[in-house]
Amino acid sequence: MDVQIAMLLAQDGVVNGAVYGLMALALVLVFSVTRVIFIPQGELVAFAALSMAVLQAGGVPPTLWLLLALAALALAVEAWRWQRGALVDWGATLLWTVALPAAAGALVLLHPTSMVAQSAATLLLVTPLGPLLYRLAYRPLADATVLMLLIVSVALHGVLVGLGLLFFGAEGSRTAAFSEARLALGGLTLSGQSLVVMGVSFGLVGALFWFFGHTMVGKALRATAMNRVGARLMGIPTGLSGDLSFALAGLIGAVSGLLIAPLTTMYYDTGFLIGLKGFVAAIVGGLASYPLALAGALLVGQLEAFASFWASPFKEVLVFTLIIPVLLWRSLRSHHIEDEE
């Protein structure tokens, strides 16, 4: 391996690590606020990428019908809860079940031709899926154990993978790049799409850090993550915190799908592997630290890139093996906490 090859592999590692970093941040956010290990995060990535491919082909993404079905079901559930005397925040409910699905449907049925409009349509299609899945699958089990919530995540992952196969078929798709530019930097050539991926990813990460550190909503989410009961006693609506955390996870998944689809062929089940690598990065951060999760994502990206050169058939094995020493180290440094605590 010479220096130029090493630089190319390092570039690929940073690009892949940026996407895995977004996955890791979404997983840490959702887990810290709701205690849910959101395994279907990868399916949101695949749905976004494949929906964008359908839009660029001039079709109507089947994701629209999934969104409308989930929205109608969630609205019916909220109406049923309201009739039984439960308190329902109709503002948030109508936003997720009526306003955003209607906007997504209107934009998609206009058959947008520009990449900006197609990207906006994809974001509107995929982002509301997060809070809708939370309301239907997770919120009724908000007081369940982490293991029970994990079982629900595994089941939901299986359902969404099956729907992905039904909607998009087994054929892979790739979208047009956001930029065809080439930048020569010393002996290294950077593609415009790679720069877009790194710029958007790190820009979104910076925006999230600013959001959590300088806005009241972000601070409310942090308070909910630290102490859910205490946040509720202080007047923070923890149910809406779950909505918002899953909405951010949906947005991150949609952005990740848009970024990665021009770089690799996406299949209905590709998102699961991407989500797993983001999960490895999140485990490096202990499912609690955003900076450590981001650092873990860059480590995963570099390990995958160099492993693909030295031992390509075993690159996935090497990446997932990283989780073993991390878990062993954390188990030796932390005391046992009962789930009921």
Phi and psi in degrees as a GROMACS rama.xvg file:
@    title "Ramachandran Plot"
@    xaxis  label "Phi"
@    yaxis  label "Psi"
@TYPE xy
-96.7627  -179.048  ASP-2
-65.4941  -39.0481  VAL-3
-64.9134  -41.8663  GLN-4
-64.6035  -41.3317  ILE-5
-61.1382  -39.5866  ALA-6
-66.8923  -39.0103  MET-7
-63.6574  -43.4774  LEU-8
-65.7925  -38.9454  LEU-9
-64.1979  -38.4306  ALA-10
-62.1172  -46.4011  GLN-11
-60.7818  -38.3002  ASP-12
-64.4217  -38.9122  GLY-13
-68.5862  -41.7037  VAL-14
-63.251  -49.1678  VAL-15
-65.1799  -39.0713  ASN-16
-64.5672  -31.8461  GLY-17
-63.6127  -41.1897  ALA-18
-68.5442  -43.8561  VAL-19
-63.3946  -31.1531  TYR-20
-63.475  -41.0928  GLY-21
-62.2673  -42.7894  LEU-22
-59.9944  -45.0076  MET-23
-63.5446  -42.4384  ALA-24
-62.7281  -40.9465  LEU-25
-63.3507  -43.368  ALA-26
-65.7804  -42.2968  LEU-27
-64.8301  -41.9412  VAL-28
-60.2762  -51.5073  LEU-29
-64.0418  -43.045  VAL-30
-67.1687  -40.9989  PHE-31
-67.9383  -30.1179  SER-32
-89.1853  -39.4569  VAL-33
-118.744  -5.86549  THR-34
67.0867  18.7366  ARG-35
-98.9852  125.334  VAL-36
-85.4917  100.992  ILE-37
-83.7809  78.895  PHE-38
-59.1391  -38.2268  ILE-39
-68.3619  6.80283  PRO-40
-55.3966  -38.8442  GLN-41
-65.3916  -32.4023  GLY-42
-66.8644  -32.0994  GLU-43
-64.2327  -36.5913  LEU-44
-62.9128  -47.8543  VAL-45
-64.4656  -41.75  ALA-46
-61.8724  -40.193  PHE-47
-65.2822  -46.8141  ALA-48
-62.8446  -45.9601  ALA-49
-72.1211  -33.0595  LEU-50
-65.3272  -41.1359  SER-51
-62.0465  -39.7492  MET-52
-63.6723  -40.4088  ALA-53
-65.7395  -41.3702  VAL-54
-62.5902  -41.8694  LEU-55
-68.4312  -23.2817  GLN-56
-85.3143  -1.15912  ALA-57
88.3753  11.9538  GLY-58
-101.692  -178.75  GLY-59
-105.083  118.189  VAL-60
-63.0624  133.473  PRO-61
-61.3212  -16.7178  PRO-62
-57.2829  -28.9778  THR-63
-61.1263  -42.9589  LEU-64
-70.6792  -34.1067  TRP-65
-63.6962  -43.9957  LEU-66
-61.2098  -46.0207  LEU-67
-65.4861  -38.4445  LEU-68
-65.5916  -45.6138  ALA-69
-64.4888  -38.6021  LEU-70
-64.041  -44.3506  ALA-71
-63.6539  -41.4798  ALA-72
-66.2291  -42.9753  LEU-73
-64.6443  -39.4158  ALA-74
-63.9962  -40.3783  LEU-75
-64.5782  -39.6573  ALA-76
-64.7355  -42.5004  VAL-77
-65.6343  -39.1452  GLU-78
-62.9997  -40.0668  ALA-79
-64.9644  -41.9381  TRP-80
-63.3653  -39.649  ARG-81
-65.2226  -39.4139  TRP-82
-66.3263  -27.1295  GLN-83
-87.8196  5.93648  ARG-84
94.8307  5.04783  GLY-85
-76.6268  151.029  ALA-86
-77.6385  128.329  LEU-87
-125.704  126.326  VAL-88
-82.2958  94.8196  ASP-89
-69.9398  -24.6223  TRP-90
-62.7284  -52.6689  GLY-91
-66.0216  -38.871  ALA-92
-61.2954  -46.605  THR-93
-69.2915  -28.8804  LEU-94
-63.2886  -49.402  LEU-95
-77.3207  -31.0406  TRP-96
-100.73  -17.8667  THR-97
-124.136  -57.7315  VAL-98
-64.0898  -55.6362  ALA-99
-68.3329  -42.497  LEU-100
-61.9269  -37.2789  PRO-101
-65.9933  -41.8777  ALA-102
-64.1673  -41.0038  ALA-103
-63.3607  -44.8292  ALA-104
-63.4221  -42.279  GLY-105
-63.2854  -43.0539  ALA-106
-69.1532  -41.1749  LEU-107
-66.0255  -43.2337  VAL-108
-71.0949  -11.7136  LEU-109
-79.7382  -5.55304  LEU-110
52.0903  66.6211  HIS-111
-61.5453  143.53  PRO-112
-109.832  -26.0098  THR-113
-79.955  150.735  SER-114
-65.8587  -33.1011  MET-115
-64.6635  -46.3204  VAL-116
-66.558  -39.0431  ALA-117
-64.6802  -39.1447  GLN-118
-65.6358  -41.7231  SER-119
-62.7755  -40.9046  ALA-120
-62.6199  -41.0394  ALA-121
-64.391  -42.5484  THR-122
-61.6834  -40.6479  LEU-123
-68.94  -28.5416  LEU-124
-74.759  -41.1012  LEU-125
-93.8812  -37.6393  VAL-126
-56.9272  -46.5725  THR-127
-66.6755  -16.4046  PRO-128
-60.9421  -32.7096  LEU-129
-59.7684  -61.6386  GLY-130
-64.494  -29.9524  PRO-131
-67.293  -42.3205  LEU-132
-64.7098  -37.0471  LEU-133
-62.6352  -46.1755  TYR-134
-65.8937  -35.6083  ARG-135
-86.1036  -38.0426  LEU-136
-105.189  -33.7828  ALA-137
-108.372  -39.0884  TYR-138
-60.8317  -38.2016  ARG-139
-62.6376  -17.4895  PRO-140
-112.722  29.792  LEU-141
-60.0417  -29.7823  ALA-142
-97.5998  8.85617  ASP-143
-75.7778  169.739  ALA-144
-73.61  163.618  THR-145
-61.6355  -36.6373  VAL-146
-63.412  -43.1373  LEU-147
-62.806  -42.4999  MET-148
-64.3487  -34.7743  LEU-149
-65.9573  -40.5402  LEU-150
-61.6864  -41.2837  ILE-151
-63.1959  -39.5303  VAL-152
-62.9945  -42.0875  SER-153
-63.0616  -43.6268  VAL-154
-63.755  -42.4733  ALA-155
-65.5944  -37.4014  LEU-156
-58.5993  -45.7315  HIS-157
-61.4311  -40.7325  GLY-158
-64.5775  -45.0723  VAL-159
-69.7507  -34.7709  LEU-160
-64.0886  -43.017  VAL-161
-62.2533  -41.4371  GLY-162
-65.858  -36.1319  LEU-163
-61.861  -42.2185  GLY-164
-64.5743  -40.2681  LEU-165
-65.894  -42.3038  LEU-166
-74.5272  -46.9117  PHE-167
-109.802  -9.84511  PHE-168
78.2854  178.684  GLY-169
-85.8401  -8.9959  ALA-170
-75.9939  145.618  GLU-171
-85.3252  161.898  GLY-172
-140.322  151.942  SER-173
-137.585  141.33  ARG-174
-100.376  166.874  THR-175
-69.2429  148.024  ALA-176
-73.0107  150.156  ALA-177
-73.9346  -23.3512  PHE-178
-148.375  133.791  SER-179
-102.366  10.3121  GLU-180
-69.597  159.085  ALA-181
-129.797  134.503  ARG-182
-124.436  119.176  LEU-183
-89.6284  122.596  ALA-184
-127.982  97.1409  LEU-185
65.7238  -124.362  GLY-186
-96.2383  11.6427  GLY-187
-113.917  135.037  LEU-188
-106.801  120.984  THR-189
-100.906  129.82  LEU-190
-80.0307  152.391  SER-191
-61.8335  -37.6413  GLY-192
-65.4901  -37.2416  GLN-193
-63.5007  -40.2715  SER-194
-66.1137  -37.4977  LEU-195
-62.7606  -44.791  VAL-196
-59.9365  -49.0567  VAL-197
-66.8505  -42.0295  MET-198
-64.0879  -48.1221  GLY-199
-66.9307  -42.8298  VAL-200
-62.3409  -52.352  SER-201
-70.554  -30.0805  PHE-202
-65.1895  -41.4953  GLY-203
-67.2553  -38.9136  LEU-204
-61.8777  -44.4889  VAL-205
-61.8952  -40.1846  GLY-206
-63.8541  -38.6213  ALA-207
-66.5802  -41.5118  LEU-208
-62.4292  -41.5055  PHE-209
-64.8435  -41.2119  TRP-210
-60.0462  -45.3214  PHE-211
-75.2045  -23.6052  PHE-212
-97.2274  -19.8678  GLY-213
-130.644  4.84522  HIS-214
-120.261  151.677  THR-215
-65.473  -38.5423  MET-216
-65.1837  -43.7966  VAL-217
-62.3953  -41.1419  GLY-218
-66.5939  -33.6039  LYS-219
-65.3587  -39.2075  ALA-220
-64.5553  -41.0256  LEU-221
-63.909  -39.1867  ARG-222
-64.933  -40.9012  ALA-223
-63.6344  -38.2622  THR-224
-66.2217  -36.4155  ALA-225
-76.3375  -41.7919  MET-226
-155.018  99.2963  ASN-227
-64.5648  -43.0263  ARG-228
-66.6993  -45.3489  VAL-229
-61.85  -38.9663  GLY-230
-63.2757  -40.1216  ALA-231
-65.4423  -38.7883  ARG-232
-66.4959  -27.2877  LEU-233
-85.1077  3.47609  MET-234
93.8766  8.43184  GLY-235
-81.7957  124.132  ILE-236
-73.4117  98.3911  PRO-237
-66.9112  -27.463  THR-238
-63.7439  -43.4007  GLY-239
-68.8637  -27.8951  LEU-240
-62.4786  -38.8097  SER-241
-63.8567  -43.2547  GLY-242
-55.6089  -48.7851  ASP-243
-68.1086  -40.1867  LEU-244
-64.1486  -40.4953  SER-245
-71.9392  -32.2302  PHE-246
-64.6058  -42.7533  ALA-247
-63.5517  -38.7178  LEU-248
-63.7318  -40.2092  ALA-249
-64.2291  -40.526  GLY-250
-64.8172  -43.5587  LEU-251
-63.7026  -41.0339  ILE-252
-63.0376  -41.4583  GLY-253
-65.0851  -44.2367  ALA-254
-63.0685  -42.0582  VAL-255
-62.1216  -41.3428  SER-256
-62.788  -41.4059  GLY-257
-64.5512  -36.1591  LEU-258
-74.9989  -38.1325  LEU-259
-89.1813  -21.3394  ILE-260
-61.6385  -35.6755  ALA-261
-72.8498  -14.0717  PRO-262
-95.2042  -26.8944  LEU-263
-146.023  153.194  THR-264
-73.022  126.466  THR-265
-101.472  134.083  MET-266
-113.394  172.779  TYR-267
-62.9772  -25.2138  TYR-268
-110.74  7.62253  ASP-269
-65.1764  -33.1177  THR-270
-60.9013  -28.1634  GLY-271
-63.0416  -43.1658  PHE-272
-66.1097  -40.702  LEU-273
-62.9918  -43.5553  ILE-274
-63.2633  -37.1352  GLY-275
-64.5555  -39.0283  LEU-276
-68.7871  -35.3292  LYS-277
-64.4287  -34.3051  GLY-278
-66.682  -39.9025  PHE-279
-59.4295  -43.9202  VAL-280
-63.5334  -39.3355  ALA-281
-65.8563  -36.2385  ALA-282
-64.3418  -36.7289  ILE-283
-57.8977  -36.5022  VAL-284
-85.6179  7.24462  GLY-285
70.5751  19.0038  GLY-286
53.9334  30.0532  LEU-287
-143.369  -29.6062  ALA-288
-106.374  120.781  SER-289
-68.2754  -46.2649  TYR-290
-61.5084  -42.0539  PRO-291
-66.5455  -35.2801  LEU-292
-64.5619  -41.0925  ALA-293
-65.779  -42.1434  LEU-294
-63.5015  -39.2976  ALA-295
-63.5231  -36.4292  GLY-296
-65.055  -42.7456  ALA-297
-64.087  -37.1063  LEU-298
-64.1516  -43.2704  LEU-299
-62.406  -42.4787  VAL-300
-62.15  -43.5568  GLY-301
-67.6241  -42.1017  GLN-302
-62.0711  -41.9348  LEU-303
-65.1078  -42.5699  GLU-304
-64.6049  -47.43  ALA-305
-74.6488  -30.5312  PHE-306
-67.7603  -32.4901  ALA-307
-66.0569  -22.9129  SER-308
-85.7918  -44.1701  PHE-309
-84.1105  -37.5327  TRP-310
-147.58  69.6704  ALA-311
-55.2196  -43.1845  SER-312
-63.7696  -20.1697  PRO-313
-111.961  14.2754  PHE-314
-64.4216  -38.3335  LYS-315
-67.7522  -39.1768  GLU-316
-60.5923  -44.5775  VAL-317
-64.4898  -39.0508  LEU-318
-64.8999  -47.0167  VAL-319
-75.4317  -21.6747  PHE-320
-67.8296  -22.8088  THR-321
-57.1602  -27.9373  LEU-322
-69.7637  -24.3933  ILE-323
-68.0839  -54.5748  ILE-324
-63.7913  -31.4505  PRO-325
-64.8728  -47.0885  VAL-326
-65.1008  -39.0688  LEU-327
-63.5298  -44.4626  LEU-328
-63.0389  -42.4012  TRP-329
-69.2953  -35.3591  ARG-330
-66.5421  -31.7107  SER-331
-78.0096  -22.7053  LEU-332
-100.194  -8.50932  ARG-333
-120.078  150.953  SER-334
-88.8441  158.861  HIS-335
-73.3822  135.932  HIS-336
-121.26  122.775  ILE-337
-66.8012  145.994  GLU-338
-61.9876  -32.9276  ASP-339
-69.0238  -21.8532  GLU-340
